Amino acid sequence: MSKHANTGSDWVRPLVQRLRPYEPGEQSKEKGLVKLNTNENPYPPSDRVLKAMKAAVDDRLRLYPDPCCHSLKEALAGFHGVQSEQIIVGNGSDELLALATRAFVEPQSSRQGHVQKNRSVIQYFVPSYSLYPVLSEIHGAIRNEVPLTKDFAIPSARKLKSESRWNNGAALTYVTTPNAPTGRGYTSRELRSLCRGQQGVVILDEAYADFAEENAMSLASDFKNVLVSRTFSKSYALCFQRIGYFVGHPSLVRALDCVRDSYNVNGLGQVAALETLKSLSYYRKNITRIIKTRDTFALRLRSLGFDVLPSQANFLFVKPPGSVDAKTWFEGLRERKVLVRWFADSPHSDRLRITIGTRDNMRQCMNALQTLCSQFLCS
Ligand SMILES: *Cc1c(COP(=O)(O)O)cnc(C)c1O
């Protein structure tokens, strides 16, 4: 032991001392809780997936998994009609979003004099996925947060250009589409024009694309600097196995391959994802069900007086009626065994994000909301 008192922080880089970790939604073990807080799929993986995973639990666990996810990449390439060199698989898409900072963004501290400041800029709209600022901070990048319009749309190309806040030269731009936590969808036309103007890498984070009317996957092949991010977590009910992937130009994919861990994707996850792609009709049925439930639930909420943003995802971002604040609604729902998401330190702390569960889940949620309505609005 050193004779100097060391509280531990002396060993930690100053940048890391200042970090605040990403705050995931609560994973409660409480029984009987209706869990509508982390946008998970309420329906289980297909029987085929569960069977294949169970069958893979044997002597194989001794061995490292395929470091390159060959079979999965082949299957994904077939699924999207692209080459397998255009695909990289990650430990959830979150891992790939982080790897992109390593591959494409120069940390401020390591930038040499002659290298442009833009090489350190990570850009995204606000509000969008709350992981982006965390990844930017970890990497020591310069954050450029660009506000969406009042109704959470992407400002027009002309407006972005005239408003000097948007940076065409940013090293990395993240766009969540459909957006979270708002649920708003963007057209591939507006995304195309956005990508056309960018000199750096653009990542279209399509975690919720399967619940939307359209997606922008074609841009991954049309542009050399665009990566489209997808995940098995939301529409394919596989959060637990952590499988996400990017589609894009082989040169970007190669760069990401250079900065990942050799065995970044676990073996059972590879088995599960591959099998998922063989039961697509089962998943499509569930996705359709979730979309229907979402639209019915949105109508009911509106009739209770909630302000409900139009959603292209598996959640709704809503403002409760009356003068009782969203935190109190959140706690009231929690007492009635319904867990939703409320973002405390956010400019949108007047809203709740409600994941779409089964019809039964949503009935329970609606019952709790009706009780709270009579309690909060009549007193
Ligand atoms: C859930 C989510 C992800 C993360 O997905 P994983 O594949 O589970 O890591 C990425 N982006 C957005 C916008 C999400 O909501």
The ligand as a Gaussian input file, in Angstrom:
#p B3LYP/6-31G(d) Opt

LIG

0 1
 C      -33.140000       0.008000     -28.051000
 C      -32.371000       0.933000     -28.913000
 C      -31.090000       0.597000     -29.362000
 C      -30.321000      -0.527000     -28.783000
 O      -30.558000      -1.739000     -29.210000
 P      -29.667000      -2.972000     -28.761000
 O      -29.496000      -3.684000     -30.039000
 O      -30.486000      -3.710000     -27.764000
 O      -28.367000      -2.493000     -28.194000
 C      -30.452000       1.440000     -30.246000
 N      -31.011000       2.595000     -30.633000
 C      -32.225000       2.964000     -30.197000
 C      -32.794000       4.256000     -30.653000
 C      -32.926000       2.152000     -29.317000
 O      -34.097000       2.556000     -28.839000

